[in-house]
Amino acid sequence: MLNYQKLMNLNPFVYEEFINSLGQKITFVEHPLKGDEERVICICHELKLASYSDFFETGDMIAEHREYEPLFIDGKFQHGK
């Protein structure tokens, strides 16, 4: 997990947003210092949580099959259920 407040203070570039199957609004952002050389960061503002994804692009995470959708469960980040 990343420090949510520290990340937000750096004003990261937003790629796009997505509503997962738990109804969580996930914001995909670029690393504020390393840019696209680092994995996409997933943020849930409602929970004030942020974590690196396993991906460098958002496509697989927002695909209709939802196999790799980003989820925050019990304060932990995971892809899919």
N, CA and C of each residue as an Amber inpcrd file, in Angstrom:
protein
   243
   0.8330000  -1.1800000   0.0000000   0.0000000   0.0000000   0.0000000
   0.8800000   1.2470000   0.0000000   0.3570000   2.2720000  -0.5800000
   1.0440000   3.5540000  -0.6190000   0.4160000   4.5010000   0.4010000
   1.1430000   5.5170000   0.7750000   0.6180000   6.5310000   1.6720000
  -0.3350000   7.4270000   0.8690000  -1.6170000   7.2780000   1.1350000
  -2.6440000   7.9860000   0.3700000  -2.4280000   9.4990000   0.3950000
  -2.2770000  10.0660000   1.5780000  -2.1740000  11.5200000   1.6900000
  -0.9190000  12.0740000   1.0170000   0.1910000  11.3780000   1.1960000
   1.4390000  11.8110000   0.5600000   1.2990000  11.7880000  -0.9670000
   0.6880000  10.7320000  -1.4840000   0.4600000  10.6140000  -2.9230000
  -0.4350000  11.7540000  -3.4170000  -1.5230000  12.0290000  -2.7150000
  -2.4470000  13.0730000  -3.1440000  -1.7880000  14.4520000  -3.0910000
  -0.8980000  14.6630000  -2.1460000  -0.1890000  15.9440000  -2.0550000
   0.6920000  16.1990000  -3.2760000   1.0820000  15.1240000  -3.9750000
   1.9150000  15.2480000  -5.1750000   1.0810000  15.4490000  -6.4480000
  -0.2530000  15.4670000  -6.2920000  -1.1610000  15.7520000  -7.4060000
  -0.8830000  14.8710000  -8.6370000  -1.0460000  13.5440000  -8.5220000
  -0.7340000  12.6610000  -9.6470000  -1.6940000  12.8510000 -10.8250000
  -1.1910000  12.5860000 -12.0290000  -1.9860000  12.6660000 -13.2590000
  -2.9960000  11.5190000 -13.2810000  -4.2700000  11.8440000 -13.5200000
  -5.3360000  10.8440000 -13.5640000  -5.4750000  10.3080000 -14.9850000
  -5.3750000   8.9640000 -15.1130000  -5.6130000   8.3170000 -16.4140000
  -7.1020000   8.1930000 -16.6860000  -7.8260000   7.5620000 -15.7370000
  -9.2640000   7.3650000 -15.8730000  -9.8180000   6.8260000 -14.5630000
 -11.1460000   6.6580000 -14.5290000 -11.7980000   6.1270000 -13.3360000
 -12.6860000   4.9530000 -13.7120000 -12.9870000   4.1210000 -12.7270000
 -13.6860000   2.8650000 -12.9610000 -14.4760000   2.5100000 -11.7020000
 -15.6900000   1.9820000 -11.8720000 -16.4680000   1.4780000 -10.7380000
 -16.3530000  -0.0440000 -10.7510000 -15.7980000  -0.6090000  -9.6760000
 -15.6240000  -2.0650000  -9.6350000 -16.9090000  -2.7510000  -9.1640000
 -16.9020000  -4.0740000  -9.0970000 -18.1020000  -4.8370000  -8.7520000
 -18.5360000  -4.6500000  -7.2990000 -17.6850000  -4.0580000  -6.4590000
 -18.0580000  -3.7360000  -5.0780000 -18.6260000  -2.3250000  -4.9640000
 -18.7030000  -1.6160000  -6.1000000 -19.2160000  -0.2550000  -6.1130000
 -18.1800000   0.7780000  -5.7170000 -16.9250000   0.3640000  -5.6120000
 -15.8490000   1.2950000  -5.2760000 -15.4170000   2.0520000  -6.5230000
 -15.3220000   3.3680000  -6.4020000 -14.8250000   4.1760000  -7.5130000
 -13.2980000   4.1520000  -7.4360000 -12.6670000   3.5540000  -8.4310000
 -11.2150000   3.4300000  -8.4820000 -10.6740000   4.4580000  -9.4740000
  -9.7310000   5.2380000  -9.0160000  -9.0660000   6.2260000  -9.8600000
  -7.6860000   5.6880000 -10.2080000  -7.3920000   5.6350000 -11.4950000
  -6.0920000   5.1640000 -11.9790000  -5.2120000   6.3800000 -12.2230000
  -4.0440000   6.4000000 -11.6010000  -3.1450000   7.5410000 -11.7480000
  -1.7340000   7.0910000 -12.1190000  -1.0160000   8.0500000 -12.6780000
   0.3960000   7.8630000 -13.0160000   1.2380000   8.1860000 -11.7810000
   2.3360000   7.4900000 -11.6110000   3.2440000   7.7920000 -10.5010000
   3.7060000   9.2360000 -10.6650000   3.5800000  10.0650000  -9.6210000
   3.8830000  11.4940000  -9.7710000   5.3550000  11.8230000 -10.0190000
   6.2680000  10.9210000  -9.7110000   7.6900000  11.1890000  -9.9270000
   8.3010000  10.3320000 -11.0330000   7.8560000   9.0870000 -11.1540000
   8.4270000   8.1600000 -12.1370000   7.6160000   8.0730000 -13.4210000
   6.4500000   8.6810000 -13.4410000   5.6260000   8.6850000 -14.6460000
   5.2160000   7.3010000 -15.0940000   5.1850000   7.1030000 -16.4170000
   4.7310000   5.8200000 -16.9570000   5.8120000   4.7390000 -16.9180000
   6.9470000   5.0210000 -16.2970000   7.9730000   3.9940000 -16.1080000
   7.6310000   3.0970000 -14.9260000   6.5990000   3.4700000 -14.1580000
   6.1510000   2.7070000 -13.0000000   4.7410000   2.1940000 -13.2690000
   4.3270000   1.1680000 -12.5440000   2.9860000   0.5940000 -12.6970000
   1.9080000   1.6260000 -12.3660000   0.7290000   1.4150000 -12.9180000
  -0.4190000   2.2660000 -12.6420000  -0.7640000   2.1520000 -11.1580000
  -1.1070000   3.2770000 -10.5610000  -1.5260000   3.3080000  -9.1660000
  -3.0510000   3.3690000  -9.1160000  -3.6460000   2.5640000  -8.2330000
  -5.0940000   2.5400000  -8.0390000  -5.4220000   3.2240000  -6.7180000
  -6.3910000   4.1290000  -6.7700000  -6.7820000   4.8890000  -5.5880000
  -8.2790000   4.7320000  -5.3570000  -8.6620000   4.5640000  -4.0970000
 -10.0620000   4.6400000  -3.6950000 -10.1470000   5.8090000  -2.7170000
 -10.6560000   6.9440000  -3.1950000 -10.7230000   8.1490000  -2.3680000
 -11.6470000   7.9540000  -1.1690000 -12.7340000   7.2260000  -1.3730000
 -13.7000000   7.0060000  -0.2890000 -13.0360000   6.3190000   0.9110000
 -12.1610000   5.3440000   0.6290000 -11.4720000   4.6150000   1.6940000
 -10.1360000   5.2420000   2.0680000  -9.7010000   6.2240000   1.2730000
  -8.3850000   6.8730000   1.4420000  -7.2530000   5.8380000   1.3930000
  -7.3380000   4.9720000   0.3410000  -6.3390000   3.9350000   0.1230000
  -5.7670000   4.0500000  -1.2830000  -4.4930000   3.6820000  -1.4150000
  -3.8170000   3.6960000  -2.7140000  -2.8240000   2.5460000  -2.7620000
  -2.6930000   1.9530000  -3.9500000  -1.7650000   0.8390000  -4.1150000
  -1.3170000   0.7570000  -5.5730000  -0.1010000   0.2380000  -5.7510000
   0.3490000  -0.0710000  -7.1100000  -0.4940000  -1.2150000  -7.6440000
  -0.8120000  -1.1620000  -8.9210000  -1.4300000  -2.3010000  -9.5900000
  -0.3030000  -3.2020000 -10.0950000  -0.6780000  -4.2610000 -10.7810000
   0.3130000  -5.1350000 -11.4040000   0.5230000  -4.7670000 -12.8720000
  -0.0940000  -3.6730000 -13.3240000  -0.1330000  -3.3390000 -14.7350000
   0.4540000  -1.9660000 -15.0410000   0.9480000  -1.8190000 -16.2710000
   1.4740000  -0.5420000 -16.7450000   0.4270000   0.2130000 -17.5770000
  -0.7040000  -0.4340000 -17.8610000  -1.8160000   0.1700000 -18.5900000
  -3.1150000  -0.2530000 -17.9180000  -4.1950000   0.4690000 -18.1610000
  -5.4530000   0.1830000 -17.4730000  -6.3370000  -0.8550000 -18.1630000
  -6.0790000  -1.1700000 -19.4130000  -6.9580000  -2.0120000 -20.2220000
  -7.4280000  -3.2940000 -19.5630000  -6.5190000  -4.1100000 -19.0390000
  -6.9090000  -5.3760000 -18.4260000  -7.7230000  -5.1630000 -17.1510000
  -7.4700000  -4.0680000 -16.4520000  -8.1760000  -3.8290000 -15.1920000
  -9.6150000  -3.3770000 -15.3950000  -9.9330000  -2.7930000 -16.5560000
 -11.2920000  -2.3140000 -16.8030000 -12.0470000  -3.1750000 -17.8200000
 -11.4620000  -4.2920000 -18.2190000 -12.0910000  -5.1730000 -19.2110000
 -13.4200000  -5.7200000 -18.6860000 -14.3500000  -5.9990000 -19.5810000
 -15.6860000  -6.4870000 -19.2140000 -15.6580000  -7.7690000 -18.4000000
 -14.6730000  -8.6310000 -18.6350000 -14.6270000  -9.9110000 -17.9090000
 -14.2930000  -9.7270000 -16.4280000 -13.7830000  -8.5640000 -16.0520000
 -13.4830000  -8.1860000 -14.6610000 -12.5170000  -9.1370000 -13.9460000
 -11.7880000  -9.9150000 -14.6950000 -10.8400000 -10.8580000 -14.0880000
  -9.7550000 -10.1500000 -13.2840000  -9.3630000  -8.9700000 -13.7320000
  -8.2760000  -8.2410000 -13.0710000  -8.7400000  -6.9120000 -12.4760000
 -10.0350000  -6.7930000 -12.1980000 -10.5250000  -5.5270000 -11.6650000
  -9.8810000  -5.2360000 -10.3120000  -9.5420000  -3.9890000 -10.0630000
  -8.9350000  -3.6160000  -8.7840000  -9.9920000  -3.5280000  -7.6850000
  -9.6620000  -4.1090000  -6.5260000 -10.5690000  -4.1220000  -5.3800000
  -9.7920000  -3.8130000  -4.1080000 -10.4160000  -3.0860000  -3.2060000
  -9.8720000  -2.8980000  -1.8680000 -10.7990000  -3.6420000  -0.9140000
 -10.2890000  -4.7050000  -0.2900000 -11.0770000  -5.5320000   0.6270000
 -10.3600000  -5.6020000   1.9620000 -11.0770000  -5.2050000   3.0080000
 -10.5020000  -5.2020000   4.3690000  -9.1730000  -4.4590000   4.4300000
  -9.0880000  -3.3350000   3.7250000  -7.8940000  -2.5100000   3.7540000
  -6.7460000  -3.0220000   2.9130000  -6.9870000  -4.1060000   2.1670000
  -5.9270000  -4.6730000   1.3180000  -6.3440000  -4.5740000  -0.1430000
  -5.3480000  -4.4660000  -1.0150000  -5.5820000  -4.3310000  -2.4510000
  -5.4280000  -5.6770000  -3.1340000  -6.3140000  -5.9400000  -4.1030000
  -6.1730000  -7.1550000  -4.9060000  -6.7970000  -6.9510000  -6.2740000
  -6.4170000  -7.8390000  -7.2050000  -6.9960000  -7.8410000  -8.5440000
  -7.9560000  -9.0040000  -8.6330000  -9.2180000  -8.7340000  -8.8920000
 -10.2350000  -9.7760000  -9.0050000 -10.5560000 -10.3880000  -7.6590000
 -11.6150000 -11.1790000  -7.6640000 -12.0510000 -11.8080000  -6.4000000
 -11.4330000 -13.1580000  -6.1990000
